[in-house]
Amino acid sequence: MSTMTTIKNTVEKSFSKILKGISSMMKEGPNSGALMHKYPGLIKPLGGLVLLINLTCIIVYMCATPYALPWFIYPLYATLFLFGTFLLGFSRQPSITANSRIYIHALFSTLTSLMLVVTNEHAGSYPWSLYPVLSFIMLFIIHYILKYENNDTPLTVFYIHAAIYAMGNAIVFISWVYSSATTLFFVYPLIIFGIILGCHYGMLQYINKRLSDEDGTRKKEK
């Protein structure tokens, strides 16, 4: 299984756990998930306030400015992020507490990306929102690698290098697609930095093999 596939599966599992945790926190009863939160009594009032604010904004938008930029997405974005951060940051569920920072990072990246894409769709045809969205994805992948990979191994640095290479070239390619350039300029960084990435991987394999051989030699000498 490739690194990107592993990251994708982990992100999906993370969001699934977040939704299950939030669902259990909203339940009532002596054994409810709300008891797994530091401030269980605030969950429903804050949830209701978030719902009220956003319904009000949507109704005002539809009645007053139905053809303008859908500005209600900005309070929606802010309130959902704050409420989600409250649920995740003060959770007492071990599975959420141990990963709360990366969950909040995922929440921020997802909500911000959606907000930017919606704004982009309404404001113009050039997909400028893809640049920050790809940057958010790259930063989240790096965060994931630093948290779940062994930071003491050179492989971690290679994974980060590969993530930067992939997202950087994606940005250059998108710029080429929407430019008026007649030359395939995106090919140059793809090839040049691809060679550098390949050299990095080859050097990594060489070092690992050499270390493995040295370990084998020491064991034989003992």
JOHUDA-V300070 format. One record per backbone hydrogen bond with DSSP energy under -1.0 kcal/mol. NH is the residue of the N-H (numbers start at 1). CO is the residue of the C=O. Records with the same first field share a line. If there is no record, write none. Layout:
NH = CO / CO
This chain:
6 = 2
7 = 3
8 = 4
9 = 5
10 = 6
11 = 7
12 = 8
13 = 9
14 = 10
15 = 11
16 = 12
17 = 13
18 = 14
19 = 15
20 = 16
21 = 17
22 = 18
23 = 19
24 = 20
25 = 21
26 = 22
32 = 29
33 = 24
35 = 32
36 = 33
37 = 34
38 = 90
42 = 39
46 = 42
47 = 43
48 = 44
49 = 45
50 = 46
51 = 47
52 = 48
53 = 49
54 = 50
55 = 51
56 = 52
57 = 53
58 = 54
59 = 55
60 = 56
61 = 57
62 = 58
63 = 59
64 = 60
65 = 61
68 = 65
71 = 69
73 = 70
74 = 71
76 = 72
77 = 73
78 = 74
79 = 75
80 = 76
81 = 77
82 = 78
83 = 79
84 = 80
85 = 81
86 = 82
87 = 83
88 = 84
89 = 85
90 = 86
92 = 36
96 = 93
97 = 93
98 = 94
103 = 99
104 = 100
105 = 101
106 = 102
107 = 103
108 = 104
109 = 105
110 = 106
111 = 107
112 = 108
113 = 109
114 = 110
115 = 111
116 = 112
117 = 113
118 = 114
119 = 115
120 = 116
121 = 117
122 = 118
123 = 119
124 = 120
128 = 126
130 = 127
131 = 128
133 = 129
134 = 130
135 = 131
136 = 132
137 = 133
138 = 134
139 = 135
140 = 136
141 = 137
142 = 138
143 = 139
144 = 140
145 = 141
146 = 142
147 = 143
148 = 144
149 = 145
153 = 150
156 = 153
158 = 154
159 = 155
160 = 156
161 = 157
162 = 158
163 = 159
164 = 160
165 = 161
166 = 162
167 = 163
168 = 164
169 = 165
170 = 166
171 = 167
172 = 168
173 = 169
174 = 170
175 = 171
176 = 172
177 = 173
178 = 174
179 = 176
185 = 183
187 = 184
190 = 186
191 = 187
192 = 188
193 = 189
195 = 191
196 = 192
197 = 193
198 = 194
199 = 195
200 = 196
201 = 197
202 = 198
203 = 199
204 = 200
205 = 201
206 = 202
207 = 203
208 = 204
209 = 205
210 = 206
211 = 207
212 = 208
213 = 209
214 = 210
215 = 211
216 = 212
217 = 213
218 = 214
219 = 215
220 = 216
221 = 217
222 = 218
